[in-house]
């Protein structure tokens, strides 16, 4: 009851955790619906480009009293609100997300980054600044990266060697070429039905084409001691009962030599058929028994293992997204701890051409028509000067790029007069060999 008691005490003291929110989309609205039912948390301010629309969402979906919340159209009004103790950045815009996070840190507000795109772009630099200002920077519990970080922490704290950790998704190799025009075919929906449900084709396409998986696996690597395999993500099909077998073989083939790795497994097999007992919505960790005795304990207590009995899996079949975000809020405000935070630069996501691209074309970023994100080791990204997916929106091509080739910074014209570029440059300099 460590968090529950703390929240109840804050409520009884008349001093609830004051929360400010930047961006009021689906994730944020899900959090607000639960915040209305959580003692010790008070929503003070919400910034959104459409304040009236944000208010309507609150009134329609959350149970909160909208009259007790300040609805504004700018982040500054949130981060400088004296009643706000913790700021949630939930816009999904990597460049503006950096601006918002830095403003919150400068104002000495804890910063909860739902915006994993911004985290992967410059998270280590943001987390360092937060530490220097005496505030907490955290990944978002309920989103898969923080849940995987929790599993990794559990395995390490229990003394296990980790083989692999990650999540499930729906993926096949040709999905990386999907566009917002073709995305609904892969989901079995018509464009009309998707539009009627308010589904954003670009956002959903970022999940389908592998970009979101690459971003989330990079965030996990940066927040743990797990590594990115030299060949990135392969999305091997795996049922939950086969995770230990599939991932131990995958780690061996990648030459990880005892280093734990990140990987995303697919719920579709090589023929596109559903995998029984898949992990599409869940997360997992595969760990190894260090001795025959421990392997025997795995067997005695019913762990699901590979045929050797030496590799076991712990998994969670689902994640609840914004409905679970209150765990981060409580951990940060009550205990001064993040639910995962980047402490190094280990993984990056390189913008990669979905088709042959011509000089003068403008890239449209994550989930769009021009590029997908590929997971790469950070050392490779630095050495090759790769263009991160977080900077691939509105970048204009200076030369042709063939399909499936990773773009470099020299391939594009970029706006380098941004805080995102400033922090990215800082990370590159700090990662350079002496």
C-alpha positions, 0 to 999 in steps of 0.5 A, a space after each residue: 500500500 506504499 503508494 495508496 497510503 501516500 496518496 490518501 495522506 496527501 488527500 487528508 492533508 488537503 495537499 493533493 499532488 497538483 498536476 498540469 497537463 500539456 496535450 489532451 489526446 487519448 492517452 491524457 484523457 484516459 489518465 484524467 478519467 482515472 485521476 477523477 477517482 484517485 485520492 491525492 491527485 488534483 488536476 490544476 491546468 490543461 494546455 491544448 491547442 484547442 482548449 474548448 475541445 479539451 474541456 469538452 473531453 474532460 466533461 464528456 469522458 472523465 468525471 472531473 469538474 471542469 470548472 476547477 481546471 484552468 484550460 489554456 492554449 500555451 504550455 507556459 501557463 501550465 508550467 508556471 502555475 503555482 498550484 502545479 507540482 508535476 507536468 505531464 507532456 503528452 503532445 507526441 511532438 518531439 521538437 515541441 515536447 523538448 521545449 515543454 519539458 525544458 520549461 517544466 524543468 527550469 520551473 522546477 516541476 517534475 516532468 512526466 514524459 508520455 512523449 516517448 518521441 522526444 525522450 528518444 530524441 534527447 531524453 538523456 540530456 533532459 534527464 540530466 537537466 532534471 537531476 541538476 534542478 532537483 526534479 524527477 524526469 520519468 517515462 510514463 507508466 502504462 506505456 510499454 517502455 516503463 512497464 518493460 523497465 519495471 520487469 528488467 528491474 525486477 529481474 536484475 534485483 532478483 539476481 537473474 541474467 536477462 536475455 531479452 526484454 520488450 513487447 509485442 505488436 502486429 508486424 510483418 516485414 512489408 508493413 514498413 512500407 505502409 502509408 496513411 493511405 494503406 494502413 486501414 487495409 492492414 487493420 481490416 478497417 475501411 477509411 470511413 469507419 476509421 474516420 468515424 471513430 476519430 482514428 488518426 491514420 498517421 499515428 496508427 501507421 507509426 505502430 504498423 510500420 515499426 516506427 513506434 516499436 523502434 522508438 519504444 525499444 530505444 527508450 528501454 535500452 536508454 533506461 536500462 543496461 540492455 543493448 540494441 542488436 547490431 541488426 536492430 529489430 527482427 520482430 520474430 513471431 512468438 506465442 507467450 509459451 515460446 518466448 523463452 525459446 524464440 528470444 534465447 535463440 534470437 540473442 544467440 544468433 545476434 551474437 549478444 554474448 551474455 548481454 541482454 537485448 531489446 526485441 519486439 515480437 510479432 503476433 503474426 507468423 511468416 505467412 501472416 497468420 495469427 499466432 495463438 496466445 500472442 503477446 500483441 498488447 503485452 510486455 515480457 522479460 526472458 531471463 536465465 537460470 545460473 545453475 542447475 538448482 535454479 533451473 530446477 526451481 523454475 520447473 518446481 514452480 511452474 515457470 514457462 521455459 525453453 526445452 532446456 529449462 534454463 531460460 524462463 519468461 515473465 510476461 504481462 499480457 496487456 498494458 492500460 496506457 493512460 489508465 495506469 499513468 497515476 502510478 508514475 504521478 504517485 512514484 514521482 511526487 511521493 517517493 521522488 523516483 521515476 518509473 524509468 528514465 534514460 541514463 545513457 544513450 544506447 539506442 536511436 531510431 534512424 529515419 529510413 526511406 519507404 520509397 525512392 526519395 527525390 531531391 527537394 521532397 519534404 519528409 513527413 516524419 513518423 507514420 507518414 508517406 516518406 520514412 519509417 524508423 529503424 532501431 540502431 545502436 547509438 554508436 552507429 547513429 553517431 558514427 554514420 551521422 544518421 537522421 533521427 526520426 524525431 527530426 524527420 518532419 519538415 526536413 527537405 531533401 538535398 539529394 536522392 535517397 534509395 528505398 530502405 536506405 537510412 538517411 543521414 543529416 547531410 541528406 537533408 536541410 534541417 532547422 538547427 535553431 531549435 532546443 531539440 537540435 541543441 540538446 541532440 548536438 550535446 548528446 552527440 558530443 558527449 558520446 564522441 570517443 575521446 
